[in-house]
Amino acid sequence: MSEAALAMSDAPTPQQVLEEVFGYDSFRDGQADVIEAAVEGRDCLVIMPTGGGKSLCYQVPALVRRGLTLVISPLISLMKDQVDQLRANGVAAACINSTMAREELIDTFNAMYNGELKLVYVSPERVLMPDFIDHLYQLPLSLIAVDEAHCISQWGHDFRPEYAALGRIREHFQQVPVMALTATADEATRGDILHRLSMKDPLVHMGSFDRPNIRYNLVEKHKPLAQLVRYVTNLRGQCGIIYCNSRKRVEQLTEKLCDNHVRAAAYHAGLENTERQRVQEAFQRDDLHVVVATVAFGMGINKPNVRYVVHYDIPRNIESYYQETGRAGRDGLPAEAMMLYDPSDLAWLRRMLDEKEEGAQKQIESHKLNAMGAFAEAQTCRRQVLLNYFGEFREEPCGNCDICLDPPKKFDGVEVAQKALSCVYRVNQSFGIGYVVDVLRGMSNQRVRDHGHEKLTTYGIGREHSHEYWVSILRQLIHRGFLVQNITRSSTLQLTEEARPLLRGEMPLELAVPRLDLTARSRKQDKLAIRHYDKKLFAKLRQLRKQIADDENIPPYVVFNDASLMEMAEMLPTSPGEMLAVNGVGQRKLEKFGDQFLDVIEAHLIQSAE
């Protein structure tokens, strides 16, 4: 049913809107309850994982309730993406932002006054302007939706003062229901959102934070550049995002990937706005496969077919990690979140934090950083650690993370620990990990000779093992409290009191066998990957989608996402009725694109039968 037809009819039911506008048969967990409450005019706080379907929670009520739904969103790119997708489904939607020409703004306001729009997206800065509030007083507001609502709270990981002031909008429109939505909010953050938005008897929906299609994988950093290049080239042609903590590193990694014939581009706040926009649009349209970015490449990424997200550096908190990894596999198909971890990266973040002014915010950031470190160094199911952080406790391990798929193998580590600790002692506890490993392995380099350490009794006693092996052993000894890295002395290794009984052989010690290869993972069959679809047809459908998207000047997934194409290649629809049975195919998209996709399917079936 088109937007015009919706306006002419009596109010449709949420199920009708879901099927006829968005092309889905059933709601996901929690969506129906939230939508029912919103349709009834009740306030709602919605916590759902990235890719869990938060947008439908306010878009469906917007099409059921009479009047205009105002959506407060933090990024222009995110607004544009949502509006493009709504329009592709035949919904009258628009956004108001600082990049629009005056004539375009006037046209949008006129459409609002004339009742021609159902949803309008605005920034928090815009919505609080007195003249904009004056405009709103003249409109029949049916719902106010606040996206990325964790930004409201000082306890959230991305606190923004302009968001915190959004409580004022509620003072102006006390009778209009408010819906706050976010993917990440612990208990303190949730309470703060409810308070600042003055929510009355709200429905609080806590969806599961679990994204079972994402495989969480952590790999020790040894030669990170080589590790990254090998990982990305093994996934050539797949879309991925690589996050780094500095602009300089973003540039370096992008150059290295391009040198290895990967279609990659850099994205960070130091680039011109036009360049950032170019990169984002190229990525959305599948003209670019990999974006290497700082966290500036953030909330506006609504691309369903990102197959992997790499963290080259450890993030500052679990909320950021969860949001960033959540940009993978939004279509529900298998995806991976891979982190390259070096404890010295964590130590660097702690040192940066120590330089901040004392106060509540520093304590909050310190707590969150410690939790992130605990996740990285966990020897138990990573998904359990992640879910437990958000208060969702699971007894069973997930079976889809590096710890579950390849449990750490233990060995009697007393002898190798004694070798490593003795070497640290013999070099006078005055050198870092790399140098200690060089002495252990008997490396004959200038620096070792300058210090005369080739004459030590520990020189070369570990030459049977690789550099990466000894780095892993030393890190484990740090984690277990036998060594510390003195940040004030260039991260030199120093023995602790706990090392004495171990050096004397007075205590047992089990260590984990070092993991030295990205590919050294159990190749257990992934149940999610078992889809019996025609892969040749899938490739043809993707090619058609790209042609249509280029002609329409929209991202390919706005036509249909990968999951819908995969279902077409599995179900092989040959009529409009059969095509409507495919998830993601609504009436509007069937009318606009259906014939072309049916033609490709029919031609493929004829060719296959010959």
C-alpha positions as CSV (number, residue, x, y, z in Angstrom):
1,M,0.0,0.0,0.0
2,S,1.4,3.4,-1.0
3,E,1.6,6.4,1.4
4,A,-1.2,8.1,-0.5
5,A,-3.4,5.0,-0.1
6,L,-2.6,4.9,3.6
7,A,-3.6,8.5,4.0
8,M,-7.0,7.9,2.3
9,S,-7.9,4.8,4.2
10,D,-8.8,4.3,7.8
11,A,-5.8,3.8,10.0
12,P,-4.0,0.6,9.0
13,T,-3.0,-2.0,11.6
14,P,0.7,-2.3,12.4
15,Q,0.7,-5.8,10.8
16,Q,-0.7,-4.3,7.6
17,V,2.0,-1.6,7.6
18,L,4.7,-4.2,8.2
19,E,3.6,-6.4,5.3
20,E,2.5,-3.9,2.7
21,V,5.0,-1.1,3.3
22,F,8.1,-2.9,4.6
23,G,7.6,-6.3,3.1
24,Y,8.1,-8.4,6.2
25,D,5.7,-11.2,7.5
26,S,6.4,-10.9,11.2
27,F,7.8,-8.6,13.8
28,R,11.1,-9.3,15.5
29,D,11.2,-10.0,19.3
30,G,9.9,-7.0,21.2
31,Q,8.9,-4.9,18.2
32,A,5.2,-5.6,18.4
33,D,5.0,-4.7,22.1
34,V,6.8,-1.4,21.6
35,I,4.7,-0.5,18.6
36,E,1.4,-1.3,20.3
37,A,2.4,0.9,23.3
38,A,3.5,3.8,20.9
39,V,0.2,3.5,18.9
40,E,-1.7,3.9,22.2
41,G,0.3,7.0,23.0
42,R,2.5,5.7,25.7
43,D,6.2,6.7,26.3
44,C,8.8,4.1,25.5
45,L,12.4,3.4,26.2
46,V,13.7,0.9,23.6
47,I,17.1,-0.9,24.1
48,M,17.8,-3.1,21.1
49,P,21.1,-4.2,19.6
50,T,22.5,-2.6,16.5
51,G,20.6,-4.2,13.6
52,G,17.8,-5.4,15.9
53,G,15.1,-3.3,14.1
54,K,14.9,-0.2,16.3
55,S,13.8,2.1,13.4
56,L,10.6,0.1,12.7
57,C,9.6,0.7,16.4
58,Y,8.8,4.3,15.5
59,Q,8.3,4.1,11.8
60,V,5.4,1.7,12.0
61,P,3.5,3.9,14.6
62,A,4.2,6.9,12.5
63,L,2.2,5.3,9.7
64,V,-0.6,4.1,12.0
65,R,-1.1,7.3,14.1
66,R,-2.5,10.5,12.5
67,G,-0.1,13.4,12.4
68,L,3.7,13.9,12.0
69,T,6.4,11.9,13.7
70,L,9.5,13.9,14.6
71,V,12.8,11.9,14.7
72,I,15.8,13.5,16.5
73,S,18.9,12.0,15.1
74,P,22.6,13.0,15.5
75,L,24.1,12.7,12.1
76,I,23.1,14.0,8.7
77,S,24.3,10.9,6.9
78,L,22.1,8.7,9.2
79,M,19.0,10.9,8.5
80,K,19.6,10.8,4.8
81,D,20.0,7.0,4.8
82,Q,16.8,6.5,6.8
83,V,14.8,8.9,4.5
84,D,16.2,7.2,1.3
85,Q,15.0,3.8,2.6
86,L,11.6,5.1,3.7
87,R,11.0,6.8,0.3
88,A,12.0,3.6,-1.5
89,N,9.1,2.0,0.4
90,G,6.7,4.7,-0.6
91,V,6.7,6.6,2.7
92,A,6.6,10.4,2.7
93,A,9.6,11.3,4.7
94,A,12.1,14.2,4.8
95,C,15.0,15.5,6.8
96,I,16.0,19.1,7.8
97,N,19.7,19.8,8.1
98,S,22.3,22.5,7.7
99,T,23.4,21.3,4.2
100,M,20.0,22.1,2.6
101,A,19.4,25.1,0.3
102,R,16.9,27.7,1.5
103,E,14.4,26.7,-1.2
104,E,14.6,23.1,-0.2
105,L,14.0,24.0,3.5
106,I,10.9,26.1,2.5
107,D,9.5,23.2,0.4
108,T,10.0,20.8,3.4
109,F,8.3,23.1,5.9
110,N,5.4,23.7,3.4
111,A,5.0,19.9,3.1
112,M,4.9,19.6,6.9
113,Y,2.2,22.3,7.1
114,N,0.2,20.7,4.4
115,G,0.2,17.3,6.0
116,E,2.2,15.7,3.2
117,L,4.9,14.2,5.4
118,K,4.6,11.4,8.0
119,L,8.2,11.5,9.3
120,V,10.7,14.3,9.6
121,Y,14.3,13.8,10.8
122,V,16.1,16.7,12.6
123,S,19.3,17.2,14.7
124,P,19.1,17.9,18.4
125,E,20.7,21.3,17.8
126,R,18.0,22.2,15.3
127,V,15.0,20.9,17.3
128,L,15.9,23.2,20.3
129,M,16.0,26.4,18.2
130,P,13.2,28.7,19.3
131,D,12.0,29.3,15.8
132,F,11.8,25.6,15.1
133,I,9.8,25.0,18.2
134,D,7.4,27.8,17.0
135,H,7.0,25.8,13.8
136,L,6.2,22.6,15.7
137,Y,3.5,24.3,17.7
138,Q,1.6,24.7,14.4
139,L,1.8,21.0,13.5
140,P,-0.1,17.9,14.6
141,L,2.7,16.0,16.3
142,S,1.9,12.4,16.9
143,L,5.2,11.1,18.2
144,I,8.7,12.3,19.1
145,A,11.5,9.7,18.6
146,V,15.0,10.3,20.1
147,D,17.5,8.0,18.4
148,E,21.0,7.2,19.9
149,A,19.4,8.2,23.2
150,H,22.5,7.1,25.3
151,C,24.0,10.5,24.2
152,I,21.6,12.1,26.7
153,S,23.3,10.6,29.8
154,Q,26.5,11.5,31.5
155,W,26.9,7.8,32.3
156,G,26.7,6.9,28.6
157,H,29.9,6.4,26.6
158,D,29.1,9.2,24.1
159,F,27.6,12.0,26.3
160,R,26.7,15.1,24.3
161,P,25.5,18.3,26.1
162,E,23.1,19.2,23.3
163,Y,21.4,15.9,23.7
164,A,21.2,16.4,27.5
165,A,19.1,19.5,26.8
166,L,16.4,17.5,25.0
167,G,14.3,17.4,28.1
168,R,13.2,20.9,27.2
169,I,11.3,19.6,24.1
170,R,9.2,17.5,26.5
171,E,8.3,20.7,28.5
172,H,6.9,22.2,25.3
173,F,4.9,19.1,24.1
174,Q,3.9,17.3,27.3
175,Q,1.0,15.5,25.6
176,V,3.1,14.1,22.7
177,P,4.4,10.5,23.4
178,V,8.2,10.2,23.4
179,M,10.2,7.1,22.3
180,A,13.9,7.0,23.2
181,L,16.0,4.4,21.4
182,T,19.6,3.1,21.7
183,A,21.7,0.0,21.3
184,T,23.8,0.5,24.4
185,A,22.7,1.6,27.8
186,D,23.6,0.1,31.2
187,E,21.3,0.5,34.2
188,A,22.7,4.0,35.2
189,T,22.3,5.3,31.6
190,R,18.8,3.9,31.3
191,G,17.7,5.7,34.5
192,D,19.3,8.9,33.3
193,I,17.4,8.8,30.0
194,L,14.1,8.3,31.7
195,H,14.7,11.2,34.1
196,R,16.0,13.7,31.6
197,L,13.1,13.1,29.1
198,S,10.5,13.1,32.0
199,M,9.0,9.9,30.8
200,K,5.6,9.0,32.2
201,D,4.8,5.4,33.0
202,P,7.0,4.3,30.1
203,L,7.2,0.9,28.5
204,V,10.9,-0.1,29.0
205,H,11.8,-2.7,26.5
206,M,15.2,-4.4,27.0
207,G,15.9,-6.5,23.9
208,S,18.7,-9.1,24.0
209,F,22.1,-7.7,23.3
210,D,23.1,-10.9,21.6
211,R,24.0,-10.8,17.9
212,P,24.4,-14.6,17.3
213,N,25.4,-14.1,13.7
214,I,28.6,-12.2,14.7
215,R,31.7,-14.2,15.5
216,Y,33.8,-12.5,18.1
217,N,37.5,-13.1,17.5
218,L,40.6,-11.7,19.3
219,V,44.1,-12.2,18.0
220,E,47.3,-11.2,19.7
221,K,49.2,-8.4,17.9
222,H,52.6,-9.6,16.7
223,K,53.1,-8.1,13.3
224,P,49.8,-6.3,13.1
225,L,50.3,-4.7,9.7
226,A,51.0,-8.1,8.1
227,Q,48.3,-9.8,10.1
228,L,45.7,-7.2,8.9
229,V,46.8,-7.4,5.3
230,R,46.5,-11.2,5.3
231,Y,43.1,-11.1,7.0
232,V,41.6,-8.5,4.6
233,T,43.1,-10.1,1.4
234,N,41.6,-13.5,2.5
235,L,38.2,-11.7,2.5
236,R,38.8,-9.8,-0.8
237,G,35.5,-8.5,-2.3
238,Q,33.7,-8.5,1.1
239,C,32.8,-5.2,2.8
240,G,34.5,-4.4,6.0
241,I,35.4,-1.6,8.4
242,I,38.7,-1.2,10.2
243,Y,38.9,1.0,13.3
244,C,42.1,2.7,14.6
245,N,42.7,5.1,17.4
246,S,44.7,7.7,15.4
247,R,44.4,9.5,12.1
248,K,48.0,8.8,11.2
249,R,47.5,5.0,11.6
250,V,44.3,5.3,9.4
251,E,46.4,6.8,6.6
252,Q,49.2,4.2,7.0
253,L,46.9,1.2,6.9
254,T,44.9,2.6,4.0
255,E,48.0,3.0,1.9
256,K,49.2,-0.5,2.8
257,L,45.9,-2.1,1.9
258,C,45.7,-0.2,-1.4
259,D,49.3,-1.3,-2.2
260,N,47.9,-4.9,-1.8
261,H,45.1,-4.2,-4.3
262,V,42.4,-3.8,-1.7
263,R,39.7,-1.2,-2.6
264,A,40.2,0.8,0.6
265,A,39.8,4.4,1.6
266,A,40.5,6.5,4.8
267,Y,37.9,8.3,6.9
268,H,38.7,10.6,9.8
269,A,37.8,14.0,11.2
270,G,40.9,15.6,9.7
271,L,39.7,15.1,6.1
272,E,37.6,17.6,4.2
273,N,33.9,17.1,4.6
274,T,33.5,16.5,0.8
275,E,36.1,13.7,1.0
276,R,34.4,12.0,4.0
277,Q,31.1,12.2,2.2
278,R,32.6,10.7,-1.0
279,V,34.1,7.8,1.0
280,Q,30.8,7.1,2.8
281,E,28.7,7.2,-0.3
282,A,31.2,5.0,-2.2
283,F,31.1,2.4,0.6
284,Q,27.3,2.5,0.8
285,R,27.1,1.8,-2.9
286,D,29.6,-1.0,-2.9
287,D,32.0,0.9,-5.0
288,L,34.4,0.7,-2.1
289,H,35.0,-2.5,-0.1
290,V,37.0,-1.4,2.9
291,V,36.9,1.8,5.0
292,V,39.8,2.4,7.5
293,A,38.6,4.9,10.1
294,T,38.7,6.5,13.4
295,V,35.5,6.5,15.5
296,A,34.5,9.5,13.4
297,F,33.1,6.9,11.0
298,G,30.2,6.3,13.4
299,M,26.5,6.2,13.9
300,G,25.5,6.9,10.3
301,I,26.6,3.5,9.0
302,N,23.4,1.7,8.2
303,K,24.9,-0.7,5.6
304,P,23.5,-4.2,5.9
305,N,26.2,-6.2,4.2
306,V,29.3,-5.3,6.2
307,R,30.8,-8.8,6.7
308,Y,33.6,-7.9,9.1
309,V,34.7,-5.2,11.5
310,V,38.3,-5.1,12.6
311,H,39.6,-3.2,15.7
312,Y,43.3,-2.6,15.0
313,D,43.5,-0.9,18.4
314,I,41.5,-1.7,21.5
315,P,38.5,0.6,22.0
316,R,38.1,2.7,25.2
317,N,34.9,1.0,26.4
318,I,32.7,-2.0,25.8
319,E,29.8,0.2,24.6
320,S,31.9,1.6,21.7
321,Y,33.2,-1.9,20.9
322,Y,29.6,-3.3,20.9
323,Q,28.3,-0.5,18.7
324,E,31.2,-0.6,16.2
325,T,31.1,-4.4,15.9
326,G,27.3,-4.2,15.5
327,R,27.8,-2.6,12.2
328,A,28.7,-6.0,10.9
329,G,26.0,-8.4,9.8
330,R,23.0,-6.2,10.1
331,D,21.3,-8.4,7.5
332,G,21.5,-11.3,9.9
333,L,24.0,-13.2,7.8
334,P,27.3,-14.5,9.2
335,A,29.8,-11.8,10.1
336,E,33.0,-11.4,12.2
337,A,34.3,-8.9,14.7
338,M,38.1,-9.3,14.9
339,M,40.3,-7.4,17.3
340,L,44.1,-7.2,17.3
341,Y,45.2,-6.9,20.9
342,D,48.4,-5.8,22.5
343,P,48.3,-5.0,26.3
344,S,50.6,-2.0,25.7
345,D,47.7,-0.4,23.7
346,L,45.6,-0.7,26.9
347,A,48.4,0.7,29.0
348,W,48.7,3.7,26.6
349,L,44.9,4.4,27.0
350,R,45.3,4.3,30.8
351,R,48.2,6.7,30.6
352,M,46.1,9.1,28.5
353,L,43.3,8.8,31.0
354,D,45.6,9.5,33.9
355,E,46.4,12.9,32.4
356,K,42.8,14.0,32.6
357,E,41.4,16.2,35.4
358,E,40.1,14.3,38.4
359,G,36.4,14.0,38.7
360,A,33.3,11.8,38.2
361,Q,33.8,11.7,34.4
362,K,37.3,10.3,34.8
363,Q,36.1,7.7,37.2
364,I,33.4,6.6,34.8
365,E,35.9,6.4,31.9
366,S,38.4,4.4,34.0
367,H,35.7,1.9,35.0
368,K,34.7,1.4,31.4
369,L,38.3,1.1,30.2
370,N,39.0,-1.6,32.9
371,A,35.9,-3.5,31.7
372,M,37.2,-3.4,28.1
373,G,40.6,-4.7,29.3
374,A,38.9,-7.6,31.1
375,F,37.0,-8.5,28.0
376,A,40.2,-8.5,25.9
377,E,42.1,-10.7,28.4
378,A,39.2,-13.1,29.1
379,Q,39.8,-16.8,28.9
380,T,36.1,-17.6,28.9
381,C,33.4,-17.2,26.2
382,R,33.6,-13.6,24.9
383,R,29.9,-13.4,24.2
384,Q,29.2,-14.3,27.9
385,V,31.6,-11.5,29.0
386,L,29.9,-9.0,26.6
387,L,26.4,-9.9,27.6
388,N,27.1,-10.0,31.3
389,Y,28.4,-6.4,31.1
390,F,25.0,-5.3,29.9
391,G,23.2,-7.3,32.6
392,E,22.2,-10.2,30.3
393,F,23.5,-13.3,32.0
394,R,24.1,-16.5,30.1
395,E,25.2,-19.8,31.6
396,E,26.0,-21.5,28.3
397,P,29.0,-20.5,26.1
398,C,28.0,-19.2,22.7
399,G,30.0,-21.6,20.4
400,N,30.7,-18.7,18.0
401,C,33.8,-16.9,19.4
402,D,37.5,-17.7,19.4
403,I,37.5,-19.0,23.0
404,C,34.6,-21.4,22.3
405,L,35.8,-22.5,18.8
406,D,39.4,-23.0,19.9
407,P,39.6,-23.2,23.7
408,P,42.9,-22.2,25.1
409,K,45.1,-25.2,25.5
410,K,47.1,-25.4,28.7
411,F,50.6,-26.6,29.4
412,D,53.1,-26.8,32.3
413,G,54.5,-23.3,32.0
414,V,57.0,-23.4,34.9
415,E,60.2,-23.9,32.7
416,V,59.4,-21.3,30.1
417,A,58.3,-18.9,32.7
418,Q,61.6,-19.3,34.6
419,K,63.5,-18.7,31.4
420,A,61.6,-15.5,30.7
421,L,61.7,-14.2,34.2
422,S,65.4,-15.0,34.6
423,C,66.2,-13.1,31.4
424,V,64.2,-10.1,32.6
425,Y,66.4,-10.2,35.8
426,R,69.7,-10.7,33.9
427,V,69.1,-7.5,31.8
428,N,68.6,-5.6,35.1
429,Q,64.9,-5.1,34.6
430,S,65.7,-2.2,32.3
431,F,64.3,-3.3,28.9
432,G,60.9,-3.9,27.3
433,I,59.3,-7.0,25.8
434,G,60.9,-6.8,22.4
435,Y,64.5,-6.6,23.7
436,V,64.0,-9.3,26.3
437,V,62.7,-11.6,23.5
438,D,65.8,-10.8,21.4
439,V,68.1,-11.9,24.2
440,L,66.0,-15.1,24.9
441,R,66.3,-16.0,21.2
442,G,70.0,-15.2,20.9
443,M,69.6,-12.5,18.3
444,S,73.0,-11.0,17.3
445,N,72.0,-7.4,16.7
446,Q,73.9,-4.2,17.4
447,R,71.9,-3.3,20.4
448,V,72.4,-6.6,22.2
449,R,76.2,-6.4,21.5
450,D,76.3,-2.8,22.7
451,H,75.0,-3.9,26.1
452,G,77.2,-7.0,26.2
453,H,74.1,-9.2,26.7
454,E,75.3,-11.9,24.3
455,K,77.5,-13.0,27.3
456,L,74.5,-13.6,29.6
457,T,73.6,-17.1,30.8
458,T,70.1,-16.5,29.5
459,Y,71.2,-15.4,26.0
460,G,69.7,-17.8,23.4
461,I,68.1,-20.2,26.0
462,G,64.8,-19.8,24.1
463,R,65.9,-19.9,20.5
464,E,63.8,-22.9,19.7
465,H,60.7,-20.7,19.9
466,S,59.6,-17.8,17.7
467,H,59.5,-14.1,18.6
468,E,55.7,-14.2,18.7
469,Y,55.8,-17.2,21.1
470,W,57.9,-15.4,23.7
471,V,55.9,-12.2,23.4
472,S,52.8,-14.2,24.3
473,I,54.5,-15.9,27.2
474,L,55.7,-12.6,28.6
475,R,52.2,-11.1,28.2
476,Q,50.7,-14.0,30.1
477,L,53.2,-13.5,32.9
478,I,52.1,-9.8,33.0
479,H,48.5,-10.8,33.2
480,R,49.2,-13.3,36.0
481,G,51.1,-10.7,38.1
482,F,54.6,-12.1,37.8
483,L,55.8,-9.1,35.8
484,V,54.8,-5.5,35.4
485,Q,55.4,-3.0,32.6
486,N,56.6,0.2,34.2
487,I,54.9,2.9,32.1
488,T,57.1,5.7,33.7
489,R,60.2,3.9,32.3
490,S,59.2,3.3,28.7
491,S,57.3,0.1,29.6
492,T,60.3,-1.8,30.9
493,L,59.6,-5.2,32.4
494,Q,60.1,-5.6,36.1
495,L,59.7,-8.6,38.4
496,T,57.1,-8.6,41.2
497,E,57.3,-10.4,44.6
498,E,55.1,-13.1,43.2
499,A,57.8,-14.1,40.8
500,R,60.2,-15.3,43.6
501,P,58.5,-18.6,44.4
502,L,58.0,-19.3,40.7
503,L,61.7,-18.8,39.9
504,R,62.6,-21.1,42.8
505,G,60.3,-23.8,41.4
506,E,58.1,-23.7,44.6
507,M,54.8,-23.4,42.8
508,P,53.0,-24.9,39.8
509,L,52.0,-22.7,36.8
510,E,49.8,-23.5,33.8
511,L,50.0,-21.2,30.8
512,A,48.0,-21.1,27.6
513,V,49.7,-22.3,24.4
514,P,50.3,-19.2,22.4
515,R,48.0,-18.5,19.5
516,L,50.2,-17.3,16.6
517,D,48.1,-17.5,13.5
518,L,44.9,-15.8,12.4
519,T,43.9,-18.9,10.5
520,A,44.6,-21.3,13.5
521,R,41.0,-21.5,14.4
522,S,38.7,-24.5,14.5
523,R,36.9,-24.7,11.1
524,K,33.7,-25.8,12.7
525,Q,30.8,-25.5,10.3
526,D,28.8,-22.4,10.9
527,K,25.1,-23.3,11.0
528,L,24.2,-19.8,9.9
529,A,26.2,-20.2,6.7
530,I,24.2,-23.2,5.6
531,R,21.9,-21.7,3.0
532,H,20.9,-23.8,0.0
533,Y,20.6,-21.0,-2.6
534,D,21.8,-20.7,-6.2
535,K,25.0,-18.8,-5.9
536,K,25.3,-18.1,-9.6
537,L,21.8,-16.6,-9.6
538,F,22.7,-14.6,-6.4
539,A,25.6,-13.1,-8.3
540,K,23.3,-12.1,-11.2
541,L,20.8,-10.5,-8.8
542,R,23.5,-8.5,-7.1
543,Q,24.7,-7.3,-10.5
544,L,21.1,-6.2,-11.4
545,R,20.8,-4.5,-8.0
546,K,24.0,-2.5,-8.6
547,Q,22.8,-1.4,-12.0
548,I,19.4,-0.2,-10.6
549,A,21.1,1.5,-7.7
550,D,23.5,3.4,-9.9
551,D,20.6,4.5,-12.2
552,E,18.5,5.6,-9.2
553,N,21.4,7.2,-7.5
554,I,20.8,5.2,-4.2
555,P,22.8,2.6,-2.3
556,P,22.3,-1.0,-3.5
557,Y,20.8,-2.2,-0.2
558,V,18.0,0.4,-0.5
559,V,16.8,-1.7,-3.5
560,F,17.0,-5.0,-1.7
561,N,19.5,-6.2,0.9
562,D,21.7,-9.3,0.5
563,A,19.4,-11.4,2.7
564,S,16.4,-10.7,0.3
565,L,18.5,-11.6,-2.7
566,M,19.7,-14.8,-1.1
567,E,16.1,-15.7,-0.4
568,M,15.2,-15.0,-4.0
569,A,18.0,-17.3,-5.1
570,E,16.7,-19.9,-2.7
571,M,12.9,-19.7,-3.3
572,L,13.2,-18.9,-7.1
573,P,10.0,-16.9,-7.4
574,T,8.5,-16.6,-10.9
575,S,5.3,-14.6,-10.2
576,P,4.6,-11.3,-8.3
577,G,2.7,-13.2,-5.7
578,E,5.7,-15.5,-5.0
579,M,8.0,-12.5,-5.0
580,L,5.9,-10.8,-2.3
581,A,6.6,-13.9,-0.1
582,V,10.3,-12.9,0.0
583,N,11.3,-11.0,3.2
584,G,12.0,-7.4,2.4
585,V,9.8,-7.2,-0.7
586,G,6.8,-4.9,-0.1
587,Q,4.2,-3.7,-2.5
588,R,6.0,-0.5,-3.5
589,K,9.3,-2.3,-4.2
590,L,7.5,-5.1,-6.1
591,E,5.8,-2.5,-8.3
592,K,9.1,-0.6,-8.9
593,F,11.7,-3.4,-9.2
594,G,9.9,-6.7,-9.2
595,D,9.6,-7.3,-13.0
596,Q,13.4,-6.8,-13.5
597,F,14.3,-9.3,-10.8
598,L,11.7,-11.8,-12.0
599,D,13.1,-11.5,-15.6
600,V,16.6,-12.3,-14.3
601,I,15.3,-15.3,-12.3
602,E,13.3,-16.7,-15.3
603,A,16.2,-16.3,-17.7
604,H,18.5,-18.1,-15.3
605,L,16.1,-21.0,-14.8
606,I,15.7,-21.3,-18.6
607,Q,19.5,-21.3,-19.0
608,S,20.0,-23.8,-16.3
609,A,17.4,-26.2,-17.9
610,E,19.1,-26.2,-21.3
